[in-house]
């Protein structure tokens, strides 16, 4: 199980002890209230989110709405897209919902952001940075609370019917992390082009 993986990695978890989530985002490992593998996932999620938030710090509404060209997505739309992605992975992996079978409230709130494109360009604009930050924070807080009630066995559980083929929850949640990294690159490119 997870203990073997930690031993393989050469980590002395007894010496390290639990580290509170907010202490040092650059030290991945055990986090208070989470199982060992879930702790590593939470470490990655926290670190990547800090990078994204650093990239958008201080942006004005006009900068958040800026479009590089007529086919581009705005930074604001991408931030909502990140929140939507995380919410939909909560519903899929934690609630066992089939992908796309979302409650009407979540569909109403997040489907436009999830799809990006023309619809997002038309509808996701005019919001201050705090709007996006609050949404990201709300969704992430829900993820973190729910992860405390899940364990390493859940993380390794495979969904045989996922769109990519058999996929475990660890891969799904790693995708949430790398998805933020991908869009952070786009955000940095757009910021560099805002005049």
C-alpha positions in Angstrom: 0.0 0.0 0.0 0.9 3.6 0.5 3.5 2.8 3.2 5.5 0.8 0.7 5.5 3.7 -1.7 6.7 6.1 1.0 9.5 3.7 2.0 10.4 3.3 -1.6 10.8 7.1 -1.9 13.2 7.0 1.1 10.9 9.2 3.2 11.1 8.9 7.0 7.6 9.9 7.8 8.0 9.3 11.5 10.9 11.8 11.7 9.1 14.3 9.4 5.8 14.3 11.3 2.7 16.1 9.9 3.3 19.5 8.4 0.4 21.9 8.4 -0.8 22.7 4.9 0.0 26.4 5.1 3.6 26.1 6.4 5.8 25.7 3.4 4.4 25.0 0.0 7.9 24.1 -1.3 8.1 21.1 1.0 5.9 18.3 -0.4 4.9 15.6 1.9 2.6 14.9 4.9 -0.1 17.4 5.6 -2.2 17.5 8.7 -5.5 15.5 8.3 -4.6 13.8 5.1 -3.3 10.3 4.3 0.2 10.0 2.9 -0.6 9.9 -0.8 -3.4 12.3 -0.5 -1.0 14.6 1.3 1.3 14.6 -1.7 -1.5 15.4 -4.0 -2.6 18.3 -1.7 1.0 19.5 -1.7 1.1 19.6 -5.5 -2.3 21.3 -5.7 -1.3 24.0 -3.1 2.0 24.7 -4.9 0.5 25.0 -8.3 -2.3 27.2 -7.1 0.2 29.5 -5.5 2.0 29.9 -8.9 -1.3 30.7 -10.7 -2.4 33.2 -8.1 1.1 34.8 -8.3 0.6 35.2 -12.1 -2.7 37.1 -11.8 -1.9 39.2 -8.7 -3.0 42.8 -9.1 -4.6 42.4 -12.6 -7.4 44.9 -13.4 -10.7 44.0 -14.8 -9.6 45.2 -18.3 -6.5 43.0 -18.1 -8.6 40.0 -17.0 -10.9 40.6 -20.0 -8.1 41.2 -22.5 -8.3 39.1 -25.7 -5.1 38.4 -27.5 -7.2 37.9 -30.7 -10.8 37.0 -31.7 -10.3 33.3 -31.0 -8.4 33.7 -27.6 -9.7 33.1 -24.1 -9.3 35.8 -21.5 -7.4 35.4 -18.3 -10.7 35.7 -16.4 -12.3 33.0 -18.5 -9.3 30.7 -17.9 -9.5 31.3 -14.1 -13.2 30.3 -14.2 -12.3 27.4 -16.4 -9.8 26.2 -13.7 -12.6 26.4 -11.0 -15.0 24.6 -13.3 -12.5 21.8 -14.0 -11.9 21.2 -10.3 -15.6 21.3 -9.5 -16.4 18.7 -12.2 -13.6 16.4 -11.0 -15.1 16.7 -7.5 -18.4 15.6 -8.8 -17.0 12.8 -11.0 -14.4 11.3 -8.6 -15.8 12.1 -5.2 -19.6 11.8 -5.9 -19.3 9.1 -8.6 -21.2 11.1 -11.2 -20.7 10.2 -14.9 -18.8 12.9 -16.7 -21.3 15.6 -17.9 -24.1 14.4 -15.6 -23.8 17.5 -13.4 -26.5 19.0 -11.0 -28.3 21.8 -12.7 -26.7 24.4 -10.3 -23.2 23.3 -11.3 -24.1 23.1 -15.0 -25.5 26.7 -14.8 -22.5 28.0 -12.9 -19.6 26.3 -14.6 -20.5 24.9 -18.1 -19.7 28.0 -20.0 -16.3 28.3 -18.3 -15.6 24.6 -18.8 -16.2 24.9 -22.6 -14.4 28.3 -23.1 -14.6 29.6 -26.6 -17.2 32.0 -28.0 -19.7 31.5 -25.2 -17.1 32.3 -22.6 -15.8 35.3 -24.5 -19.4 36.7 -24.5 -20.4 35.8 -20.9 -17.2 35.8 -18.8 -16.2 39.4 -18.6 -16.5 42.6 -16.5 -15.6 40.9 -13.2 -12.9 42.1 -10.8 -10.1 39.7 -9.8 -11.8 39.1 -6.4 -14.7 37.4 -8.3 -12.3 34.8 -9.8 -10.2 34.5 -6.6 -13.3 33.9 -4.5 -14.6 31.2 -6.9 -11.3 29.4 -7.0 -11.0 29.6 -3.2 -14.6 28.3 -2.7 -14.1 25.3 -5.0 -10.6 24.5 -3.6 -11.8 24.7 0.1 -14.5 22.1 -0.8 -11.9 19.9 -2.4 -9.6 20.0 0.6 -12.5 19.3 3.1 -13.6 16.3 1.0 -10.0 15.0 0.6 -9.7 14.8 4.4 -12.4 12.2 4.3 -10.8 10.2 1.5 -7.8 7.9 1.7 -5.0 6.5 -0.4 -7.2 3.5 -1.5 -9.7 6.0 -2.9 -6.9 7.8 -4.7 -5.7 4.6 -6.4 -9.2 3.5 -7.2 -9.7 3.1 -11.0 -12.7 4.2 -12.9 -13.0 1.7 -15.8 -15.4 3.8 -17.8 -13.6 7.2 -17.8 -13.4 8.9 -21.2 -9.6 8.3 -21.4 -10.0 4.6 -20.6 -9.4 3.1 -17.2 -8.2 6.0 -15.1 -7.6 6.2 -11.3 -8.5 9.1 -9.1 -4.8 10.0 -8.7 -4.5 10.5 -12.5 -7.7 12.6 -12.5 -6.5 14.9 -9.8 -3.0 15.1 -11.2 -4.7 16.3 -14.4 -6.4 19.1 -12.3 -2.9 20.1 -11.2 -1.2 20.0 -14.6 -4.2 21.7 -16.1 -3.5 24.7 -13.9 0.1 24.6 -15.1 -0.9 24.5 -18.7 -3.3 27.5 -18.3 -0.7 29.4 -16.2 1.5 29.3 -19.3 -1.3 30.8 -21.4 -1.9 33.4 -18.7 1.8 34.5 -18.7 1.7 34.8 -22.5 -1.4 36.9 -22.4 0.0 39.1 -19.7 3.2 39.7 -21.8 1.0 41.0 -24.7 -1.2 43.4 -22.7 -0.2 46.9 -23.7 
